[in-house]
Amino acid sequence: MQPFTVLKAGYKLRTMRSSDLDLVVKNENQASESPWSKRVFIDCLRAGYQCWVLASKDQVIGHGVMSIAIGESHLLTLCISTDYQGLGYGTYILRFLMEKASQQGARECFLEVRESNQRARHIYQKLGFVPIGARENYYPGESSRENAIIMSRKLPDS
């Protein structure tokens, strides 16, 4: 795959840079109930995780982070700016990350999703993910904690 993938809207999928982090964190804060901090993204970059952004010259509209090790991949975060949700960008990033994982020898992909996040769960199921378990009280909430649904999907051989 080429290092830059061009989308119809003029955005490109490229590796995340430290200079992207303020915009990435801004999206996280707007779109996520429990957003990651800048420090977490710095740690992911330093750890060598697959960290990608969907961006134009001056705007980041989405990002995804995936760890890959010992035949498995784990989607750690996937976020699309609230202004761009529902347009297929999240699916686009996730497909790309799964392809990268497969190329690096991963045979399976795992993720956690809020039990109440029906929209994301539907997208994951459309992409072949199936629920395999739950983590009780995994996500923080305003008044209580929320369960995470663990989902998994086999990846094709590259």
Backbone as CSV, one residue per row, in Angstrom:
resi,resn,N_x,N_y,N_z,CA_x,CA_y,CA_z,C_x,C_y,C_z
1,MET,0.836,-1.181,0.000,0.000,0.000,0.000,0.876,1.238,0.000
2,GLN,0.444,2.257,-0.708,1.173,3.510,-0.757,1.100,4.201,0.596
3,PRO,2.116,5.016,0.947,2.103,5.663,2.250,0.944,6.639,2.435
4,PHE,0.421,7.201,1.369,-0.710,8.115,1.466,-1.845,7.576,0.621
5,THR,-3.012,7.511,1.188,-4.203,7.093,0.463,-5.089,8.327,0.347
6,VAL,-5.447,8.696,-0.866,-6.235,9.897,-1.085,-7.724,9.548,-1.069
7,LEU,-8.503,10.334,-0.356,-9.946,10.175,-0.310,-10.605,11.219,-1.200
8,LYS,-11.845,10.976,-1.567,-12.582,11.896,-2.437,-12.662,13.302,-1.840
9,ALA,-12.799,13.408,-0.549,-12.979,14.710,0.085,-11.669,15.480,0.239
10,GLY,-10.566,14.945,-0.253,-9.290,15.636,-0.160,-8.496,15.335,1.089
11,TYR,-8.931,14.371,1.878,-8.208,13.987,3.074,-7.316,12.799,2.763
12,LYS,-6.221,12.706,3.482,-5.279,11.604,3.292,-5.087,10.862,4.605
13,LEU,-4.925,9.571,4.480,-4.598,8.742,5.629,-3.083,8.667,5.677
14,ARG,-2.517,9.096,6.815,-1.059,9.092,6.960,-0.699,8.802,8.409
15,THR,0.562,8.487,8.622,0.995,8.210,9.985,0.842,9.465,10.852
16,MET,0.491,9.219,12.092,0.318,10.308,13.058,1.682,10.878,13.416
17,ARG,1.738,12.184,13.529,2.953,12.889,13.948,2.687,13.564,15.294
18,SER,3.733,13.847,16.009,3.548,14.545,17.286,2.914,15.915,17.061
19,SER,3.155,16.523,15.901,2.546,17.825,15.601,1.025,17.725,15.387
20,ASP,0.490,16.517,15.218,-0.957,16.307,15.061,-1.691,16.226,16.389
21,LEU,-0.965,16.039,17.473,-1.605,15.621,18.723,-2.606,16.613,19.293
22,ASP,-2.378,17.901,19.149,-3.363,18.855,19.674,-4.701,18.697,18.958
23,LEU,-4.667,18.498,17.638,-5.907,18.305,16.883,-6.537,16.949,17.181
24,VAL,-5.709,15.931,17.355,-6.201,14.597,17.693,-6.925,14.641,19.047
25,VAL,-6.307,15.268,20.021,-6.904,15.358,21.359,-8.178,16.204,21.313
26,LYS,-8.206,17.243,20.483,-9.422,18.044,20.331,-10.573,17.161,19.841
27,ASN,-10.317,16.322,18.831,-11.347,15.400,18.340,-11.776,14.431,19.430
28,GLU,-10.811,13.889,20.141,-11.118,12.960,21.241,-12.054,13.618,22.251
29,ASN,-11.728,14.841,22.638,-12.522,15.533,23.653,-13.946,15.814,23.173
30,GLN,-14.111,16.069,21.874,-15.440,16.347,21.339,-16.261,15.081,21.124
31,ALA,-15.605,13.996,20.738,-16.338,12.813,20.282,-16.410,11.673,21.296
32,SER,-15.578,11.682,22.301,-15.498,10.533,23.205,-15.988,10.869,24.606
33,GLU,-16.673,9.906,25.203,-17.112,10.063,26.590,-15.949,9.940,27.571
34,SER,-14.927,9.202,27.180,-13.733,9.078,28.025,-12.511,9.242,27.123
35,PRO,-12.212,10.491,26.757,-11.136,10.748,25.789,-9.757,10.429,26.324
36,TRP,-8.899,10.050,25.391,-7.493,9.851,25.720,-6.823,11.209,25.895
37,SER,-5.797,11.216,26.727,-5.005,12.431,26.920,-3.879,12.479,25.883
38,LYS,-3.300,13.628,25.746,-2.147,13.792,24.850,-1.020,12.841,25.263
39,ARG,-0.850,12.669,26.558,0.207,11.795,27.084,0.041,10.352,26.577
40,VAL,-1.197,9.861,26.517,-1.450,8.499,26.048,-1.025,8.370,24.580
41,PHE,-1.356,9.373,23.776,-0.954,9.328,22.366,0.561,9.395,22.209
42,ILE,1.208,10.198,23.023,2.679,10.269,22.994,3.256,8.888,23.307
43,ASP,2.709,8.232,24.319,3.181,6.894,24.683,2.962,5.895,23.552
44,CYS,1.831,5.980,22.852,1.547,5.080,21.728,2.533,5.302,20.585
45,LEU,2.833,6.557,20.297,3.818,6.857,19.253,5.185,6.299,19.628
46,ARG,5.585,6.517,20.869,6.897,6.017,21.339,6.958,4.494,21.336
47,ALA,5.819,3.842,21.614,5.785,2.371,21.661,5.816,1.753,20.262
48,GLY,5.629,2.578,19.241,5.661,2.058,17.875,4.350,1.453,17.410
49,TYR,3.254,1.801,18.074,1.943,1.319,17.632,1.603,1.916,16.270
50,GLN,0.659,1.288,15.593,0.153,1.832,14.342,-0.743,3.013,14.699
51,CYS,-0.264,4.223,14.469,-0.983,5.452,14.795,-1.181,6.227,13.498
52,TRP,-2.428,6.411,13.112,-2.746,7.022,11.822,-3.769,8.126,11.993
53,VAL,-3.705,9.119,11.114,-4.693,10.192,11.083,-5.259,10.315,9.677
54,LEU,-6.489,10.765,9.618,-7.139,11.130,8.379,-7.142,12.651,8.392
55,ALA,-6.358,13.266,7.480,-6.099,14.692,7.604,-5.991,15.390,6.257
56,SER,-6.195,16.706,6.314,-5.872,17.596,5.210,-4.646,18.381,5.669
57,LYS,-4.311,19.453,4.995,-3.133,20.235,5.378,-3.247,20.821,6.781
58,ASP,-4.448,21.243,7.157,-4.594,21.932,8.439,-5.667,21.357,9.350
59,GLN,-6.186,20.192,9.002,-7.278,19.623,9.780,-7.104,18.119,9.922
60,VAL,-7.362,17.614,11.116,-7.407,16.176,11.377,-8.857,15.845,11.673
61,ILE,-9.453,14.960,10.853,-10.860,14.627,11.078,-11.050,13.253,11.709
62,GLY,-9.984,12.468,11.779,-10.108,11.154,12.399,-8.754,10.553,12.689
63,HIS,-8.770,9.560,13.566,-7.527,8.864,13.893,-7.833,7.469,14.413
64,GLY,-6.848,6.615,14.314,-6.945,5.270,14.844,-5.596,4.807,15.344
65,VAL,-5.614,4.012,16.407,-4.391,3.455,16.980,-4.611,1.967,17.194
66,MET,-3.638,1.177,16.735,-3.726,-0.276,16.865,-2.372,-0.830,17.304
67,SER,-2.413,-1.749,18.256,-1.197,-2.471,18.639,-1.202,-3.808,17.892
68,ILE,-0.016,-4.243,17.532,0.125,-5.509,16.804,1.298,-6.260,17.422
69,ALA,1.028,-7.494,17.864,2.086,-8.302,18.457,1.667,-9.769,18.493
70,ILE,2.606,-10.646,18.230,2.453,-12.092,18.385,1.165,-12.621,17.745
71,GLY,0.936,-12.233,16.504,-0.192,-12.779,15.765,-1.546,-12.168,16.072
72,GLU,-1.567,-11.135,16.930,-2.826,-10.498,17.285,-2.717,-8.988,17.112
73,SER,-3.855,-8.378,16.872,-3.922,-6.916,16.854,-5.054,-6.491,17.775
74,HIS,-4.912,-5.270,18.276,-5.911,-4.742,19.197,-6.168,-3.294,18.811
75,LEU,-7.403,-3.018,18.406,-7.792,-1.641,18.128,-7.908,-0.922,19.462
76,LEU,-7.040,0.047,19.670,-7.009,0.741,20.956,-7.921,1.959,20.975
77,THR,-7.981,2.665,19.868,-8.906,3.786,19.752,-9.177,4.064,18.288
78,LEU,-10.386,4.525,18.028,-10.803,4.948,16.691,-11.759,6.104,16.917
79,CYS,-11.458,7.252,16.330,-12.251,8.437,16.594,-12.394,9.265,15.325
80,ILE,-13.611,9.708,15.067,-13.904,10.599,13.960,-14.527,11.862,14.544
81,SER,-14.074,13.011,14.079,-14.644,14.286,14.505,-16.158,14.236,14.366
82,THR,-16.860,14.822,15.327,-18.317,14.773,15.311,-18.901,15.363,14.025
83,ASP,-18.220,16.310,13.405,-18.699,16.912,12.151,-18.615,15.958,10.965
84,TYR,-17.864,14.872,11.095,-17.631,13.958,9.968,-18.115,12.538,10.244
85,GLN,-18.817,12.336,11.343,-19.316,11.005,11.656,-20.448,10.624,10.716
86,GLY,-20.580,9.324,10.465,-21.650,8.814,9.622,-21.358,8.873,8.133
87,LEU,-20.126,9.216,7.760,-19.746,9.336,6.345,-18.841,8.200,5.871
88,GLY,-18.578,7.226,6.745,-17.762,6.080,6.367,-16.274,6.211,6.674
89,TYR,-15.864,7.323,7.270,-14.442,7.514,7.546,-13.916,6.553,8.611
90,GLY,-14.724,6.267,9.628,-14.303,5.323,10.659,-14.098,3.932,10.077
91,THR,-15.026,3.508,9.229,-14.892,2.214,8.555,-13.643,2.188,7.703
92,TYR,-13.385,3.277,7.011,-12.206,3.389,6.144,-10.912,3.214,6.957
93,ILE,-10.817,3.929,8.071,-9.618,3.826,8.907,-9.481,2.421,9.471
94,LEU,-10.572,1.838,9.956,-10.499,0.503,10.544,-10.085,-0.544,9.514
95,ARG,-10.640,-0.484,8.322,-10.223,-1.429,7.270,-8.727,-1.300,6.991
96,PHE,-8.267,-0.068,6.926,-6.845,0.177,6.687,-5.993,-0.422,7.816
97,LEU,-6.382,-0.182,9.055,-5.620,-0.707,10.186,-5.615,-2.233,10.202
98,MET,-6.745,-2.845,9.856,-6.785,-4.312,9.805,-5.873,-4.839,8.698
99,GLU,-5.807,-4.139,7.574,-4.897,-4.539,6.493,-3.448,-4.445,6.951
100,LYS,-3.094,-3.360,7.643,-1.736,-3.207,8.180,-1.420,-4.340,9.161
101,ALA,-2.371,-4.665,10.013,-2.169,-5.733,10.993,-1.942,-7.066,10.289
102,SER,-2.734,-7.339,9.288,-2.585,-8.582,8.528,-1.216,-8.646,7.862
103,GLN,-0.775,-7.534,7.295,0.537,-7.474,6.654,1.664,-7.736,7.645
104,GLN,1.420,-7.425,8.918,2.434,-7.639,9.945,2.252,-8.959,10.685
105,GLY,1.419,-9.835,10.129,1.301,-11.184,10.667,0.194,-11.420,11.670
106,ALA,-0.623,-10.414,11.932,-1.739,-10.626,12.857,-2.799,-11.487,12.185
107,ARG,-3.335,-12.413,12.933,-4.376,-13.297,12.412,-5.754,-12.975,12.988
108,GLU,-5.770,-12.124,14.010,-7.030,-11.778,14.647,-6.961,-10.342,15.158
109,CYS,-8.101,-9.687,15.217,-8.196,-8.321,15.736,-9.218,-8.293,16.862
110,PHE,-8.868,-7.626,17.932,-9.742,-7.472,19.092,-10.031,-5.991,19.319
111,LEU,-11.144,-5.720,19.967,-11.481,-4.351,20.366,-12.473,-4.405,21.505
112,GLU,-12.595,-3.283,22.216,-13.633,-3.105,23.217,-14.476,-1.917,22.786
113,VAL,-15.767,-2.010,23.041,-16.687,-0.930,22.702,-17.702,-0.790,23.828
114,ARG,-18.085,0.441,24.114,-19.100,0.670,25.143,-20.365,-0.112,24.817
115,GLU,-20.928,-0.719,25.824,-22.158,-1.483,25.638,-23.268,-0.611,25.040
116,SER,-23.315,0.658,25.406,-24.369,1.556,24.921,-24.100,2.128,23.527
117,ASN,-22.913,1.915,22.988,-22.555,2.517,21.701,-23.048,1.635,20.546
118,GLN,-24.360,1.673,20.334,-24.980,0.825,19.315,-24.470,1.145,17.906
119,ARG,-24.211,2.402,17.638,-23.728,2.800,16.304,-22.386,2.131,15.981
120,ALA,-21.447,2.220,16.901,-20.133,1.600,16.694,-20.255,0.080,16.634
121,ARG,-21.048,-0.498,17.523,-21.220,-1.957,17.523,-21.773,-2.439,16.193
122,HIS,-22.711,-1.684,15.625,-23.284,-2.044,14.319,-22.210,-1.998,13.226
123,ILE,-21.393,-0.972,13.243,-20.307,-0.858,12.248,-19.342,-2.027,12.396
124,TYR,-18.946,-2.331,13.620,-18.016,-3.437,13.840,-18.611,-4.756,13.371
125,GLN,-19.897,-4.977,13.643,-20.538,-6.216,13.198,-20.600,-6.285,11.682
126,LYS,-20.863,-5.147,11.018,-20.863,-5.121,9.558,-19.487,-5.507,8.989
127,LEU,-18.437,-5.214,9.739,-17.081,-5.539,9.304,-16.636,-6.935,9.746
128,GLY,-17.546,-7.695,10.334,-17.248,-9.078,10.674,-16.840,-9.337,12.113
129,PHE,-16.879,-8.341,12.964,-16.555,-8.539,14.375,-17.741,-9.197,15.076
130,VAL,-17.426,-10.090,15.992,-18.461,-10.752,16.780,-18.143,-10.571,18.267
131,PRO,-19.179,-10.435,19.089,-18.951,-10.314,20.534,-18.401,-11.621,21.097
132,ILE,-17.375,-11.518,21.923,-16.798,-12.724,22.526,-16.774,-12.652,24.052
133,GLY,-17.177,-11.517,24.613,-17.162,-11.390,26.062,-17.454,-9.962,26.470
134,ALA,-17.269,-9.704,27.759,-17.512,-8.364,28.288,-16.531,-8.083,29.417
135,ARG,-16.251,-6.814,29.599,-15.468,-6.343,30.740,-16.425,-5.473,31.570
136,GLU,-16.726,-5.950,32.758,-17.667,-5.215,33.599,-17.035,-3.935,34.128
137,ASN,-17.840,-2.872,34.129,-17.418,-1.578,34.682,-16.105,-1.068,34.093
138,TYR,-15.916,-1.274,32.811,-14.659,-0.955,32.135,-14.509,0.534,31.844
139,TYR,-15.582,1.154,31.360,-15.526,2.564,30.963,-16.082,3.464,32.046
140,PRO,-15.422,4.600,32.304,-15.989,5.558,33.244,-17.197,6.249,32.619
141,GLY,-18.147,6.606,33.458,-19.323,7.345,33.017,-19.564,8.519,33.936
142,GLU,-20.602,9.286,33.638,-20.888,10.464,34.464,-21.282,10.088,35.888
143,SER,-22.152,9.095,36.034,-22.607,8.735,37.379,-22.216,7.312,37.775
144,SER,-21.851,6.484,36.792,-21.433,5.117,37.093,-20.501,4.639,35.974
145,ARG,-20.063,3.416,36.082,-19.188,2.858,35.066,-20.013,2.012,34.101
146,GLU,-19.468,1.799,32.908,-20.206,1.073,31.875,-19.406,-0.137,31.399
147,ASN,-20.128,-1.190,31.084,-19.488,-2.396,30.575,-18.931,-2.176,29.174
148,ALA,-17.878,-2.917,28.858,-17.325,-2.951,27.505,-17.669,-4.306,26.902
149,ILE,-18.058,-4.297,25.648,-18.244,-5.526,24.901,-16.937,-5.796,24.175
150,ILE,-16.387,-6.989,24.367,-15.154,-7.375,23.673,-15.585,-8.036,22.362
151,MET,-14.986,-7.582,21.275,-15.322,-8.139,19.966,-14.033,-8.603,19.300
152,SER,-14.204,-9.565,18.390,-13.059,-10.140,17.706,-13.418,-10.433,16.252
153,ARG,-12.393,-10.437,15.446,-12.566,-10.777,14.032,-11.285,-11.416,13.515
154,LYS,-11.420,-12.509,12.776,-10.267,-13.114,12.111,-9.823,-12.202,10.987
155,LEU,-8.524,-12.137,10.743,-7.981,-11.350,9.658,-7.509,-12.272,8.531
156,PRO,-7.653,-11.831,7.297,-7.173,-12.661,6.189,-5.648,-12.663,6.165
157,ASP,-5.094,-13.723,5.621,-3.650,-13.772,5.421,-3.285,-12.737,4.378
158,SER,-2.149,-12.078,4.605,-1.734,-11.065,3.618,-0.944,-11.692,2.491
